[in-house]
């Protein structure tokens, strides 16, 4: 790939990054639980009917793991933010990869010019 093509792709990546909107890291999962109360349907030894679903958001930030319960009405927004964060990660990874390739090309071009002298 030519340096100009790489630079154009990096510009497009930067534009895409500015359009991402709200984001958050993590995963959203559905959980079911047993209340452990005697006589409750969730404690049936043959066919337990657990309580739920409960939505749980888990993420790590600055080396700290966090888990939060999320109300069902907020799961749509949380899913959008999680998707935006995944896109952010993919774009920044591609940006770094392209910058490394561009840097390497520049070094090779400079080396060739030095060799021609």
Long-range contacts (C-beta under 8 A, 24 or more apart in sequence): 1-101, 3-102, 3-105, 3-106, 3-109, 6-98, 6-101, 6-102, 6-105, 7-102, 9-94, 9-98, 10-95, 10-98, 10-99, 10-102, 13-91, 13-94, 13-95, 13-98, 14-95, 16-87, 16-91, 17-88, 17-91, 17-92, 17-95, 20-84, 20-87, 20-88, 21-80, 21-84, 22-80, 22-81, 22-84, 23-81, 23-82, 23-84, 23-85, 23-88, 24-57, 24-59, 24-78, 24-81, 24-82, 24-85, 25-59, 25-60, 25-61, 25-82, 25-85, 26-57, 26-58, 26-59, 26-60, 26-82, 26-85, 27-57, 27-58, 27-59, 27-82, 28-55, 28-56, 28-57, 28-70, 28-75, 28-78, 28-79, 28-82, 29-55, 29-56, 29-58, 30-54, 30-55, 30-56, 31-55, 31-56
